Structure formats: C-alpha cells, structure tokens
Amino acid sequence: MDLYEYQKKAAKYDLSKETSDLKATGFIEKILGLVGEAGETADKIKKIIRDKNGVMSDDDKSLVAKELGDTLWYIASISRYLGVPLSEVASGNIKKLESRQQRNVLHGEGDER
C-alpha cells in the first residue's frame, strides 16, 4: 500500500472533525495520541530489554509493529489536518536526510544542521 492510499483509508477511522486549528479538541487529541502511541512503542521495547535481555521474539516484533501502526495512523491524521500529504512528509524527510549525509552532519544536534 502506498502512503496516499494509506492516508486516505486511515481518514475514515477518524471520529473528529478535520481541522488545522491547534486549539481544536480533535487536533489536540491527535497530537496526544501520537505521543501516547510512541510511548507505548518505547515501553514495549524497554520491557524486552529489561525482561528478555533485548532478545525479541516474533510475537514481540508483532506487538511493536502494531504500536508503530498506531503511531503511523496519528502521523497520517495530523498530516491530513495540516493539508500535507503523507507522501510529502516522507519525501521531505528523505531529502533532509540526504542533505545531512552529503554535508556529513547526520550526527550532531539541531533540526537545521
């Protein structure tokens, strides 16, 4: 499935009214949902490190992948609220990373390196 198709299909599961108003409940809920799902992903990894010496089973991988899917849904929704296609978010990220690699600044700090 390509990113356009995913973003379009994911929209039908959004119970909030699409808006770019940062103060709107739906927008805030999407931001908090993204942070929550990212935290759940990190928590699953933490428990694998703590309880299993970092060795992931196929079930563990499946559970982490499900959390990543939830995170992707929130990213797709926020992107849609902003009027930015998910494919544009993805391609912009690759361009940024390519530029950093060409300038030998993949390591370091700051968004504008």
LINZIGI-V173458 format. One record per residue. PSI is psi in degrees with one decimal (* if undefined). Layout:
psi
PSI
PSI
//
This chain:
psi
133.4
168.3
-35.6
-48.0
-43.0
-49.2
-40.0
-46.3
-38.2
-30.9
-28.8
-9.5
6.7
118.4
-6.3
159.8
129.1
130.6
152.6
6.6
111.7
-22.4
-6.9
141.5
-42.9
-40.4
-46.2
-41.6
-38.2
-42.0
-46.9
-35.7
-41.4
-47.6
-41.6
-45.6
-37.2
-39.1
-40.0
-38.2
-47.6
-38.2
-39.8
-43.3
-43.3
-44.3
-32.0
-40.9
-47.0
-46.2
-19.9
19.4
30.2
9.5
117.4
129.9
171.0
-36.8
-41.6
-46.1
-40.5
-42.3
-41.3
-41.5
-37.7
-40.5
-39.1
-36.7
-41.5
-40.0
-42.9
-39.4
-44.6
-39.7
-44.1
-39.8
-47.0
-43.1
-43.6
-42.8
-35.7
-7.9
24.0
119.5
141.3
-35.5
-32.7
-37.7
-47.1
-47.3
-35.3
-36.9
-43.1
-42.2
-41.8
-45.3
-39.9
-42.7
-43.6
-39.6
-43.9
-33.3
4.0
43.6
32.0
-37.0
154.1
-168.0
156.6
142.3
-32.7
38.4
*
//
